[in-house]
Amino acid sequence: MRTAVKGLLLLVGISLLLGIGGCAEEQPLPVEDLRRALAVPFFRNPLEPQFEETWKHRDLVFERVRFQGRYRDWIPALICYSELARSRPLPALVCMPGNGQPKEDFLRSTDLLPRWAEEGFFVISIDRPYHGSRPGDLREAITEKGLLSVWGESVYDLMRTLDYLETRKEVVGGRIGMFGMSIGGVEGLLLAALDTRVKVVVSVAGQLVWEEIFKDEGWKSVFHGLPQRDQLVEAGVSGEEALQAFRRVYPDWDLVDAGKVAPLICPRPLLLLVGEEDPLVVPEAGEHAFNCALPSYTARGKEDMLQFWIAPKTAHRFPPAMQTRAIDWFKEWL
């Protein structure tokens, strides 16, 4: 296993030296352009936080809370932390699961919330709009508002989550990390690019680099259920034709490409993880995002704060080896 991992890392290093999977030199993406593309508003309503339920297991405290995002739009959250945080505040981790998964996925499926709380973090996860206990239909929302605006709604809710964390006495000010899997990894990159309160980022299979995603058949799975995707599949178009179609529908499509977003996180620590056999976010996509961010980190002498790792024999999952790298990254930098 270690030999395979070293081999994969060596290939990444060689590709950097040869310029394979590199990123074209261009002006950095203005943050305000990204915010406009996602239609993320600046206004803030009062949080009006409410506790709905609390319980304990050993020395861990679990809470269900909700707070206000847009007017009368309540964001449900699940929290876990050591009761020691009541006397010694902890760094916080915001964790977002993949598409279609509720916040409870980190409690029942992977038990990530309690395990990472035991590592000394105040851990919180929310239901993104149209997921979990949130009202509304995702497909209808995308049809009505557009995909980028729906992503922007999630990013805005995560900003409100940062606002909420700043009110908690159990959280150390200025020490908030962002972790996301799949679409959660996409949201993590977007949030960190727009909000510097995020100090450390781990994105698992969240590096959506359009040239790579649309190169083969992966885009059909990435956008499964999207009306536009269904029409393109029925028409039998190629990946390149599909990409151009998305660009016509969404003029700002390329602004959310991970190759443009990742450099905006510099000089904050950024770890990109992807599976060797991931059919959705292929390793080349993660490598491309890494290569695009590397010049920014190098220019500031912060190369050690940017890492990219390919998990051997791993598909679109978050196995123990990835989990170890993720939590170690937060423990090192947060």
C-alpha positions as CSV (number, residue, x, y, z in Angstrom):
1,M,0.0,0.0,0.0
2,R,2.8,2.5,1.0
3,T,4.6,1.7,-2.2
4,A,1.5,2.4,-4.3
5,V,1.0,5.7,-2.5
6,K,4.6,6.8,-3.0
7,G,4.3,5.9,-6.6
8,L,1.2,8.0,-7.1
9,L,2.8,10.9,-5.3
10,L,5.9,10.5,-7.5
11,L,3.7,10.7,-10.6
12,V,2.2,13.9,-9.4
13,G,5.6,15.4,-8.8
14,I,6.8,14.4,-12.2
15,S,3.7,15.8,-13.8
16,L,4.4,19.1,-12.1
17,L,8.0,19.2,-13.4
18,L,6.9,18.3,-16.9
19,G,3.9,20.7,-16.9
20,I,1.4,17.9,-17.5
21,G,-2.0,18.7,-16.1
22,G,-0.8,22.2,-15.6
23,C,-2.7,25.4,-15.4
24,A,-2.5,28.2,-17.9
25,E,-1.1,31.4,-16.5
26,E,-3.8,34.1,-16.3
27,Q,-5.0,36.9,-14.0
28,P,-6.4,35.7,-10.7
29,L,-10.2,35.5,-10.5
30,P,-11.6,38.6,-8.7
31,V,-13.4,37.4,-5.6
32,E,-16.3,39.8,-6.4
33,D,-16.8,38.1,-9.7
34,L,-17.1,34.7,-8.0
35,R,-19.6,36.1,-5.5
36,R,-21.7,37.6,-8.3
37,A,-21.7,34.4,-10.3
38,L,-23.1,32.6,-7.2
39,A,-25.5,35.4,-6.4
40,V,-24.3,35.4,-2.8
41,P,-25.9,38.4,-1.0
42,F,-24.2,40.6,1.6
43,F,-27.2,41.2,3.9
44,R,-27.4,39.5,7.3
45,N,-30.6,38.9,9.2
46,P,-30.4,38.3,13.0
47,L,-29.4,34.7,13.7
48,E,-32.1,34.2,16.4
49,P,-30.5,30.8,17.3
50,Q,-32.7,28.2,18.9
51,F,-31.7,25.0,20.8
52,E,-34.0,22.1,19.8
53,E,-32.4,19.2,21.5
54,T,-29.3,18.3,23.5
55,W,-27.9,15.0,24.9
56,K,-24.6,13.6,26.1
57,H,-22.7,10.4,25.5
58,R,-19.7,9.9,27.8
59,D,-18.0,13.3,27.8
60,L,-19.4,14.4,24.4
61,V,-22.2,16.9,24.1
62,F,-24.6,16.7,21.1
63,E,-26.9,19.5,20.1
64,R,-29.5,20.2,17.5
65,V,-29.9,23.9,16.8
66,R,-31.3,26.1,14.2
67,F,-30.5,29.7,13.2
68,Q,-31.8,32.1,10.6
69,G,-30.3,32.5,7.1
70,R,-32.5,34.4,4.7
71,Y,-35.5,35.9,6.3
72,R,-37.5,33.2,8.1
73,D,-35.4,30.5,6.4
74,W,-34.1,28.4,9.2
75,I,-30.8,26.5,8.9
76,P,-30.8,23.2,11.0
77,A,-27.5,22.2,12.4
78,L,-26.1,19.2,14.3
79,I,-23.2,19.9,16.7
80,C,-20.8,17.7,18.7
81,Y,-18.0,18.8,21.1
82,S,-16.3,17.7,24.3
83,E,-17.9,19.2,27.5
84,L,-14.4,20.4,28.3
85,A,-15.0,23.2,25.7
86,R,-17.2,24.9,28.3
87,S,-14.1,25.8,30.2
88,R,-11.5,25.7,27.4
89,P,-12.8,26.8,23.9
90,L,-11.9,24.6,20.9
91,P,-11.2,25.2,17.2
92,A,-14.2,24.5,15.0
93,L,-14.8,22.3,12.0
94,V,-17.7,22.9,9.6
95,C,-18.4,19.5,7.8
96,M,-20.5,19.1,4.7
97,P,-21.6,15.7,3.3
98,G,-22.2,14.8,-0.3
99,N,-25.2,15.5,-2.5
100,G,-28.4,14.1,-1.2
101,Q,-27.0,13.4,2.2
102,P,-28.3,15.0,5.4
103,K,-26.2,16.3,8.3
104,E,-27.0,13.1,10.2
105,D,-24.8,11.2,7.7
106,F,-21.8,12.3,9.8
107,L,-23.5,10.9,12.9
108,R,-24.9,7.6,11.8
109,S,-23.0,6.5,8.7
110,T,-19.4,7.7,9.3
111,D,-19.7,8.8,13.0
112,L,-17.4,11.6,11.9
113,L,-18.8,14.2,14.3
114,P,-18.1,12.3,17.5
115,R,-14.8,11.0,16.3
116,W,-13.5,14.4,15.3
117,A,-15.0,16.0,18.5
118,E,-12.9,13.5,20.5
119,E,-9.9,14.8,18.6
120,G,-10.5,18.2,20.2
121,F,-12.8,20.1,17.8
122,F,-16.1,21.7,18.0
123,V,-17.8,20.1,15.0
124,I,-20.9,21.3,13.2
125,S,-22.8,20.2,10.1
126,I,-25.9,21.7,8.5
127,D,-28.5,20.6,6.0
128,R,-27.9,22.5,2.8
129,P,-31.0,24.0,1.1
130,Y,-33.5,21.4,-0.3
131,H,-31.8,18.6,1.7
132,G,-32.5,16.8,5.0
133,S,-35.2,18.6,6.9
134,R,-35.1,21.7,4.7
135,P,-38.2,22.4,2.6
136,G,-38.3,22.6,-1.2
137,D,-37.5,20.6,-4.2
138,L,-33.9,20.7,-5.5
139,R,-34.7,20.0,-9.1
140,E,-37.4,22.7,-9.2
141,A,-35.1,25.2,-7.6
142,I,-32.4,24.5,-10.1
143,T,-34.9,24.9,-13.0
144,E,-36.2,28.1,-11.5
145,K,-33.0,29.8,-10.2
146,G,-30.1,28.1,-12.1
147,L,-27.5,25.7,-10.7
148,L,-25.0,28.4,-9.7
149,S,-27.5,30.3,-7.7
150,V,-28.5,27.2,-5.9
151,W,-24.9,26.5,-5.1
152,G,-24.7,30.1,-3.9
153,E,-27.5,29.5,-1.5
154,S,-25.5,26.7,0.2
155,V,-22.4,29.0,0.3
156,Y,-24.5,31.8,2.0
157,D,-25.9,29.3,4.5
158,L,-22.3,28.3,5.3
159,M,-21.4,31.9,5.8
160,R,-24.3,32.1,8.3
161,T,-22.8,29.0,10.0
162,L,-19.6,30.9,10.5
163,D,-21.6,33.8,11.9
164,Y,-23.2,31.4,14.3
165,L,-19.9,29.8,15.4
166,E,-18.6,33.3,16.3
167,T,-21.4,33.5,18.9
168,R,-20.5,30.2,20.6
169,K,-18.3,30.6,23.7
170,E,-17.1,27.0,23.2
171,V,-15.3,28.1,20.0
172,V,-11.9,29.7,19.8
173,G,-12.2,32.9,17.7
174,G,-10.4,32.9,14.4
175,R,-9.8,29.1,14.3
176,I,-12.4,27.6,11.9
177,G,-11.7,24.8,9.4
178,M,-13.9,23.6,6.5
179,F,-14.3,20.0,5.4
180,G,-16.4,18.8,2.6
181,M,-17.0,15.6,0.6
182,S,-18.1,15.6,-3.0
183,I,-20.5,18.6,-3.5
184,G,-19.5,19.5,0.1
185,G,-15.9,19.6,-1.1
186,V,-17.1,22.0,-3.9
187,E,-18.9,24.2,-1.3
188,G,-15.7,24.1,0.9
189,L,-13.6,25.6,-1.9
190,L,-16.2,28.2,-2.8
191,L,-16.8,29.2,0.8
192,A,-13.1,29.6,1.6
193,A,-12.5,31.6,-1.5
194,L,-15.2,34.1,-0.5
195,D,-14.8,34.1,3.3
196,T,-11.4,34.4,4.9
197,R,-12.8,33.4,8.3
198,V,-12.2,29.8,7.0
199,K,-8.6,29.2,8.0
200,V,-8.0,25.6,6.9
201,V,-9.7,23.6,4.1
202,V,-9.9,19.9,3.2
203,S,-11.8,19.2,0.0
204,V,-12.5,15.5,-0.8
205,A,-13.5,14.9,-4.4
206,G,-14.7,18.5,-4.7
207,Q,-12.3,19.7,-7.5
208,L,-14.7,20.3,-10.3
209,V,-12.4,21.2,-13.2
210,W,-14.7,21.4,-16.2
211,E,-12.2,20.3,-18.9
212,E,-11.6,17.1,-17.0
213,I,-15.2,16.5,-15.8
214,F,-16.5,16.7,-19.3
215,K,-13.7,14.8,-21.0
216,D,-15.3,11.4,-20.7
217,E,-18.7,10.3,-19.3
218,G,-18.2,11.5,-15.7
219,W,-20.3,14.6,-16.2
220,K,-23.4,12.5,-16.7
221,S,-23.1,11.2,-13.1
222,V,-21.9,14.5,-11.6
223,F,-25.1,16.2,-12.9
224,H,-27.5,13.3,-12.5
225,G,-31.0,14.6,-12.1
226,L,-30.3,18.0,-13.6
227,P,-32.9,18.7,-16.3
228,Q,-30.3,20.1,-18.7
229,R,-28.1,17.1,-18.2
230,D,-31.0,14.8,-19.0
231,Q,-31.7,16.7,-22.3
232,L,-28.1,16.5,-23.3
233,V,-27.9,12.8,-22.6
234,E,-31.1,12.2,-24.6
235,A,-29.6,14.2,-27.5
236,G,-26.5,11.9,-27.4
237,V,-24.0,14.8,-27.3
238,S,-20.3,14.4,-26.6
239,G,-18.7,15.6,-23.4
240,E,-17.2,18.7,-25.2
241,E,-20.6,19.5,-26.7
242,A,-22.2,19.2,-23.2
243,L,-19.6,21.5,-21.8
244,Q,-20.3,24.2,-24.4
245,A,-24.0,23.8,-23.7
246,F,-23.5,24.4,-20.0
247,R,-21.4,27.5,-20.9
248,R,-24.2,28.8,-23.0
249,V,-26.8,28.4,-20.3
250,Y,-24.5,29.7,-17.5
251,P,-22.2,32.5,-18.8
252,D,-20.3,32.4,-15.6
253,W,-19.8,28.7,-15.7
254,D,-16.0,28.9,-15.9
255,L,-15.7,31.2,-12.9
256,V,-16.6,28.3,-10.5
257,D,-14.0,25.9,-12.1
258,A,-11.8,24.6,-9.2
259,G,-8.7,25.7,-11.2
260,K,-9.8,29.3,-10.7
261,V,-11.2,29.0,-7.2
262,A,-8.4,27.1,-5.5
263,P,-5.8,29.9,-5.9
264,L,-8.1,32.3,-4.0
265,I,-7.6,30.3,-0.8
266,C,-3.9,31.0,-0.7
267,P,-2.1,31.4,1.7
268,R,-4.4,29.4,3.9
269,P,-3.7,25.6,4.3
270,L,-5.5,23.6,1.6
271,L,-5.6,19.8,1.2
272,L,-7.1,18.3,-1.9
273,L,-8.0,14.6,-1.8
274,V,-9.3,12.3,-4.5
275,G,-9.6,8.6,-5.2
276,E,-7.5,6.9,-7.8
277,E,-10.6,5.2,-9.2
278,D,-13.1,8.0,-8.7
279,P,-15.3,8.0,-11.8
280,L,-16.9,11.4,-11.0
281,V,-14.0,13.7,-9.9
282,V,-11.1,12.0,-11.7
283,P,-7.5,12.4,-10.2
284,E,-6.6,14.6,-13.2
285,A,-9.2,17.2,-12.0
286,G,-7.7,17.3,-8.5
287,E,-4.2,17.5,-10.0
288,H,-5.3,20.4,-12.3
289,A,-6.7,22.3,-9.3
290,F,-3.5,21.7,-7.4
291,N,-1.3,22.9,-10.2
292,C,-3.4,26.1,-10.6
293,A,-3.1,26.9,-6.9
294,L,0.6,26.0,-6.6
295,P,2.1,29.2,-8.2
296,S,0.2,31.4,-5.7
297,Y,1.5,29.3,-2.7
298,T,5.0,29.2,-4.2
299,A,5.1,33.0,-4.7
300,R,4.4,33.4,-1.0
301,G,6.7,30.7,0.2
302,K,3.8,28.6,1.5
303,E,4.2,25.4,-0.6
304,D,3.9,23.3,2.6
305,M,0.4,24.7,3.1
306,L,-0.8,23.1,-0.2
307,Q,-1.1,19.3,-0.7
308,F,-2.7,16.9,-3.1
309,W,-3.1,13.2,-2.4
310,I,-4.6,10.4,-4.5
311,A,-6.0,7.6,-2.4
312,P,-5.0,4.2,-4.1
313,K,-7.8,1.9,-5.2
314,T,-10.5,4.3,-4.0
315,A,-13.6,5.4,-5.9
316,H,-15.9,8.3,-4.9
317,R,-15.6,7.5,-1.2
318,F,-14.0,8.8,2.0
319,P,-12.1,5.7,3.4
320,P,-10.0,5.6,6.6
321,A,-6.8,6.5,4.9
322,M,-8.4,9.8,3.6
323,Q,-10.0,10.4,7.0
324,T,-6.6,10.2,8.7
325,R,-5.0,12.6,6.3
326,A,-7.9,15.0,6.7
327,I,-7.9,15.1,10.5
328,D,-4.1,15.3,10.7
329,W,-4.2,18.3,8.4
330,F,-6.6,20.1,10.7
331,K,-4.6,19.2,13.7
332,E,-1.4,20.5,12.1
333,W,-2.7,23.8,10.9
334,L,-5.8,24.7,13.0
